[in-house]
């Protein structure tokens, strides 16, 4: 009797088990027409196959039962790549989306970088405990992290949707763009030298193929947003090193002719819609320099130097309006840079030490001379008017042509520094009712110095409020406008102030300084770093060039959000760090990538160097579902309203199905305050959040924050009816309980009507 009962219970349990369902692309690759395919593991792959720097190192054989080519990463292994030409003579065209796929074995820790010359994108990924981003970076410290991500022990596929440029290089990133779609394009699979990724076993690949899409319109992801009147969420990216693609002054062969350059941005907006991202971002100032808008309204070159394409922004806003995407311009503001009347070049901000350490004795805050050409004093009314004029031209004058979210300020180092000018010292004295201090007194009296800094931060808050108030005028954007401020000018982000590999297994890196992963959250190291005083050295004033972030000052201030930097998993492990940056309008988080600038291709062999990849930058993501795990944990533990990406070059995703699934669920949730329901799910790694609205019901987010599948999780939200917020379909319930199985990083968005 007991045996029968046990058998019945086991059968019932098996019958009720819910399978983990991974997201699918809007097309079935197996049913698409193969335009071209190459097998690098074949004895003669064809397709202009090449290996750099030494063909003798590659290995051909079987991995996980399938033919593979690998570039082993032994202790003295150099940077390496293989390259093939796809689509040559196949009638390829610009403006047509294609699917590029690369099969790879997920058998061991590996890092792979994919360079696609056809649309000049470079995207990298890592599996297992590989570092991915270079350990020994040229200019910055990459905040490395090594975690034991589970390996599938199976073959997987890296996928991108590709639109080709009008012209592009044959191989090297910098050089003559001498190929067109008729010539096909080069695909490179690369791997760092051993010292930069010591736990990786090297790149390994199977077949590489190019597929045709019969219906490009099907690429667009259908995103169901909350009802009108309910605050919305935003996903966006900003590209740093992609501008040269359209350079027409110095490059004889830009990617697109001058009359066709909007096509490049149209392709980006189509990529946004494919990935399910809703907000277009473009930098309009880069290190303070005009990036494509017409400054003639307030003085042209005398005020802000005109770019070679002054009407680009006007065209982009019209394009965004036509394609129905939101707009968020970004400004690396440091005051106007022009000729006779420009404010920034006057450099009204002055250092405390007056050491004259810059070129020719200039009063520079840092040794980064190209970031010291201009600065803006936020206590000066002229600065408010200077920035307001820029916003008038780029936002107010364009506001009827597209939906603007607000403005995003991100000064580079010394762009908006703490100023100790005579005017600022006098203003501090007047407003705090004390005698005018000298710089020497500020240096000697710690209490006086702290009082000055507190005053300056208060004035920065006032400056932001004035800019916000301008943006919120009805004739500009209106009362929904947001001002985002990224006070961290570094590419990797100031994530922690210690140097060392953050890892779950310090023994993995003998001879390297390591930081146990558990220490980060336990000691609050991320929040301490992001709100701490910037370190300095050698008599420079980095602590004033990059002023301390004070998110607590904005906790009750509407319309302004200081952004929190994230990227590694340890950056989203502590809810307290994210909560510190929350404002009445929500939390804004920016994913910082360390660029990996110049981290590939070093060699003393001049002949070999000619065949390297040229100027190199790339962003790494984790493989498969883990590519969105940091975002999922951010949602579960911090619940951001804005997620942005500071991308190294042209933005892409190598595992787009997971990105689409997360983005769709994220945007379906209302941007209202949420409550974490700690007892709603039967497994602790599954986090549930509740979003109550006025008159529109309650939404819920169900998130698997673990690194393993969460199977047969019972979620009880005490609701008799739930709908999938992404599709509108009813959620299957047993009473008030839903049983679900989730892959790592999966997000379910539900609504109780």
C-alpha positions, -999 to 999 in steps of 0.1 A, spaced: 0 0 0 28 24 9 47 15 -23 16 22 -44 11 55 -27 48 65 -32 46 55 -69 15 75 -74 31 106 -57 62 103 -78 41 100 -110 20 130 -101 52 149 -93 67 140 -126 35 149 -145 33 183 -128 70 193 -134 74 225 -154 102 225 -180 126 254 -183 119 271 -215 147 292 -230 137 322 -252 136 318 -290 146 342 -317 119 355 -340 132 332 -367 142 296 -369 179 295 -380 174 259 -393 148 272 -417 167 301 -431 186 300 -463 224 296 -458 241 323 -479 276 311 -470 292 287 -445 327 278 -435 341 250 -414 374 262 -399 381 227 -386 383 214 -422 418 207 -437 411 234 -463 384 258 -451 387 281 -481 371 315 -476 405 333 -475 412 315 -442 441 329 -422 456 325 -388 476 351 -368 504 352 -357 514 315 -362 494 289 -380 513 262 -362 496 268 -329 460 259 -340 446 225 -333 419 206 -353 401 178 -337 369 169 -320 354 187 -289 322 173 -274 319 150 -304 320 176 -331 349 190 -353 364 221 -339 394 245 -344 410 258 -313 437 282 -304 451 268 -271 460 293 -244 492 279 -230 514 297 -204 532 317 -231 505 320 -257 503 354 -275 472 372 -288 458 350 -316 430 350 -342 416 332 -371 398 350 -399 375 340 -428 357 359 -456 319 353 -458 295 362 -486 320 370 -513 302 372 -546 269 363 -530 250 395 -538 250 410 -504 236 444 -500 238 473 -475 206 480 -455 195 444 -455 196 424 -422 215 391 -422 221 366 -394 257 357 -385 262 326 -364 293 310 -349 291 276 -332 313 271 -302 318 244 -276 309 252 -240 332 226 -226 357 247 -206 364 283 -195 370 302 -228 369 338 -240 362 347 -276 362 381 -294 343 384 -326 353 412 -350 329 417 -379 344 441 -405 311 443 -424 295 466 -399 326 473 -378 314 457 -346 336 440 -321 318 419 -294 333 394 -269 320 368 -246 333 344 -219 323 311 -204 330 294 -171 355 311 -149 374 329 -177 380 366 -170 371 379 -205 382 415 -201 420 418 -202 437 414 -168 466 437 -178 449 467 -194 469 495 -210 452 526 -195 427 516 -169 420 489 -143 392 466 -154 378 456 -120 382 419 -130 358 392 -118 361 354 -121 331 332 -111 324 296 -118 296 301 -142 281 266 -150 292 251 -183 266 236 -206 290 208 -217 274 211 -251 277 231 -283 262 265 -283 257 293 -310 267 329 -309 243 350 -330 241 386 -343 218 404 -367 240 422 -392 235 451 -415 264 459 -438 279 493 -443 284 509 -477 321 504 -473 343 487 -447 379 475 -441 393 442 -452 406 434 -418 422 462 -397 399 486 -378 419 516 -389 427 517 -426 412 520 -460 376 509 -463 382 491 -496 355 465 -494 318 467 -503 290 441 -498 298 426 -532 332 415 -517 317 398 -487 331 407 -452 357 393 -428 348 376 -396 376 373 -370 376 350 -339 403 362 -315 417 353 -281 439 373 -257 474 363 -247 477 341 -216 486 368 -192 454 386 -199 431 357 -194 450 329 -176 421 306 -168 407 305 -203 416 275 -224 416 296 -256 392 302 -284 374 272 -300 349 273 -329 329 251 -352 310 263 -382 306 299 -391 276 308 -413 257 337 -428 219 333 -432 193 352 -452 162 367 -436 130 365 -457 111 390 -436 130 417 -419 99 432 -404 95 402 -381 127 411 -363 110 439 -343 101 428 -308 65 435 -298 68 453 -264 37 458 -243 42 490 -222 22 499 -191 -9 521 -199 -6 558 -208 -1 579 -177 18 552 -158 55 559 -156 77 540 -182 111 525 -180 140 531 -204 168 511 -220 195 528 -240 232 527 -250 259 553 -258 288 543 -281 322 558 -274 346 547 -301 323 544 -332 324 580 -344 352 574 -369 330 552 -390 314 583 -405 345 605 -406 346 624 -439 373 650 -433 403 628 -426 392 594 -440 388 592 -478 364 563 -475 339 566 -447 315 538 -441 287 558 -458 287 587 -482 278 620 -466 243 620 -481 237 585 -467 249 587 -432 215 586 -415 213 551 -428 239 541 -402 217 554 -374 185 539 -389 202 505 -387 210 512 -350 173 521 -344 163 489 -361 187 470 -339 171 487 -309 137 474 -320 151 439 -325 166 439 -290 135 455 -275 152 487 -264 131 518 -265 154 549 -261 179 562 -286 210 579 -271 236 600 -289 265 619 -274 262 656 -285 293 666 -267 324 644 -265 351 658 -241 331 690 -246 333 690 -284 303 694 -307 292 661 -321 267 670 -348 244 700 -340 241 735 -353 254 762 -329 247 792 -351 217 803 -331 240 816 -303 272 825 -321 283 795 -342 321 790 -339 325 820 -316 305 801 -290 306 764 -299 328 751 -328 306 738 -356 312 701 -366 315 690 -402 279 677 -400 260 704 -381 226 692 -392 231 655 -382 212 659 -349 182 675 -366 180 645 -390 184 620 -362 156 635 -341 133 633 -372 144 597 -378 137 588 -341 103 604 -343 94 585 -375 106 552 -360 88 559 -328 117 556 -304 124 578 -274 153 602 -274 179 609 -247 208 631 -257 241 628 -237 265 657 -230 301 654 -219 297 690 -207 326 711 -196 314 745 -208 312 756 -244 343 751 -266 346 776 -294 365 808 -302 357 843 -289 327 838 -266 330 802 -254 327 798 -217 345 765 -211 378 775 -226 380 804 -201 386 777 -174 370 797 -146 374 768 -122 406 769 -103 425 743 -82 430 745 -45 468 740 -46 475 763 -76 505 740 -84 506 748 -121 513 712 -130 498 713 -165 515 720 -198 533 753 -197 524 757 -161 486 757 -166 463 752 -136 453 717 -144 435 693 -120 449 661 -136 475 648 -159 448 640 -186 457 671 -207 430 664 -234 403 666 -207 417 698 -193 410 721 -223 378 735 -207 358 734 -175 325 747 -162 318 763 -128 284 752 -117 282 781 -92 284 806 -120 251 818 -136 268 820 -169 272 782 -168 235 777 -164 228 799 -194 256 783 -214 242 748 -209 206 760 -213 214 774 -247 227 740 -258 196 723 -245 174 749 -263 190 741 -296 192 703 -292 160 696 -272 136 725 -270 138 734 -307 134 697 -316 109 686 -290 79 684 -313 96 660 -337 102 631 -312 96 621 -276 124 633 -254 131 616 -221 154 643 -207 191 650 -208 221 629 -196 252 648 -184 284 629 -180 314 653 -176 348 638 -181 376 643 -155 379 681 -146 349 689 -168 328 701 -138 353 702 -110 352 717 -75 364 753 -80 385 773 -56 386 805 -77 385 838 -60 349 843 -70 339 809 -56 357 816 -23 339 849 -20 305 834 -28 311 807 -2 319 833 24 288 854 15 264 825 15 278 809 47 282 842 65 319 840 72 351 857 62 366 849 28 390 820 34 423 817 16 433 785 -2 460 779 25 434 781 52 412 756 34 442 733 31 451 736 68 416 736 84 398 702 77 365 715 92 366 746 70 375 725 39 346 701 46 323 730 50 334 743 17 329 710 -1 294 707 14 286 742 2 299 733 -33 278 701 -35 248 721 -24 254 745 -53 258 716 -77 224 703 -65 210 738 -72 226 739 -107 210 705 -116 176 718 -102 178 748 -125 185 726 -155 158 702 -146 133 731 -142 142 743 -177 137 708 -191 103 705 -174 89 736 -189 58 728 -210 74 742 -242 106 720 -237 97 685 -225 73 689 -197 69 676 -161 81 641 -170 116 652 -180 146 637 -162 181 649 -158 205 620 -154 240 627 -141 269 603 -144 296 616 -121 320 587 -128 340 596 -159 359 563 -161 352 536 -186 353 506 -162 334 525 -136 346 530 -100 332 498 -87 356 491 -58 387 509 -46 408 478 -41 428 462 -69 425 425 -73 406 398 -90 372 394 -73 366 356 -73 347 328 -57 380 308 -56 412 327 -48 433 296 -54 424 299 -91 449 327 -95 483 319 -79 505 349 -77 477 374 -83 460 396 -57 425 384 -52 394 396 -33 369 370 -21 336 376 -38 316 374 -5 336 404 9 322 429 -15 286 428 -3 294 420 33 316 451 36 296 474 13 327 480 -8 307 490 -39 288 518 -22 319 529 -4 338 533 -37 310 550 -56 303 575 -29 338 579 -16 364 606 -22 384 600 -54 420 590 -48 448 612 -60 486 612 -64 516 633 -73 502 666 -63 473 664 -87 438 671 -76 417 642 -88 395 645 -57 384 679 -70 384 669 -107 360 641 -101 339 654 -72 324 629 -47 290 616 -55 263 625 -29 232 605 -39 217 611 -4 212 647 -14 189 637 -42 168 611 -23 139 634 -21 146 655 -52 123 648 -82 135 649 -118 172 644 -110 191 610 -107 227 604 -100 235 572 -119 250 541 -102 277 522 -121 274 485 -124 288 456 -146 303 427 -126 280 405 -106 294 419 -74 281 453 -83 245 442 -80 248 419 -50 241 444 -23 206 460 -23 218 488 0 242 501 -27 214 505 -52 189 518 -27 214 547 -19 209 560 -54 171 559 -55 152 591 -61 115 599 -62 115 591 -99 134 558 -95 169 545 -98 192 550 -128 220 525 -135 246 526 -161 266 496 -172 303 506 -176 325 486 -199 363 489 -196 368 491 -234 398 468 -235 415 496 -255 447 485 -272 446 451 -254 451 430 -285 478 426 -311 510 435 -293 540 420 -310 576 429 -316 575 413 -351 569 442 -375 556 419 -403 532 402 -380 520 435 -367 509 445 -402 483 416 -400 470 425 -365 436 440 -361 446 477 -357 429 499 -332 411 476 -307 382 481 -283 356 455 -273 330 448 -247 326 414 -230 294 397 -220 288 364 -203 276 335 -225 240 325 -229 215 333 -201 243 347 -180 246 376 -205 216 392 -187 222 380 -152 236 413 -139 206 432 -152 182 406 -137 199 408 -103 198 446 -106 160 444 -111 155 419 -83 177 436 -57 175 473 -68 147 477 -93 162 504 -116 139 525 -139 168 534 -163 194 510 -176 220 524 -199 252 510 -215 284 529 -220 295 508 -250 331 506 -263 321 508 -300 291 499 -321 266 482 -298 257 446 -303 245 415 -285 258 379 -291 230 362 -273 201 383 -284 173 360 -274 181 364 -237 185 402 -241 151 404 -259 134 384 -232 148 405 -203 142 438 -221 106 429 -230 98 420 -194 116 450 -180 98 475 -201 64 458 -194 67 467 -157 56 501 -145 82 525 -132 65 530 -98 79 521 -63 80 484 -57 79 461 -27 99 429 -24 77 399 -14 102 377 4 79 348 11 61 347 -23 84 321 -40 93 287 -27 130 291 -35 152 318 -21 170 325 -53 137 335 -69 129 371 -60 94 386 -64 86 423 -66 52 439 -64 42 472 -82 9 488 -72 -6 514 -94 -35 537 -90 -64 525 -111 -44 500 -132 -39 471 -110 -8 455 -96 22 441 -115 47 415 -104 83 407 -114 95 371 -108 133 369 -111 157 339 -109 188 354 -95 207 321 -93 233 306 -116 213 274 -120 178 266 -133 152 272 -107 128 243 -112 92 239 -101 91 271 -81 58 277 -64 49 314 -66 19 325 -45 8 361 -50 -26 357 -34 -42 365 -67 -70 345 -83 -61 358 -118 -29 369 -134 -19 379 -169 15 378 -186 23 415 -189 44 408 -220 17 389 -240 -16 395 -222 -21 357 -219 -34 343 -186 -10 328 -162 -18 292 -153 -28 291 -116 -37 264 -91 -58 284 -68 -35 314 -63 -3 295 -69 17 295 -102 44 268 -106 72 279 -129 107 269 -139 132 296 -147 166 297 -164 193 319 -147 184 355 -150 149 349 -164 123 376 -156 86 370 -157 63 401 -157 27 395 -145 -2 417 -139 -32 413 -117 -60 432 -135 
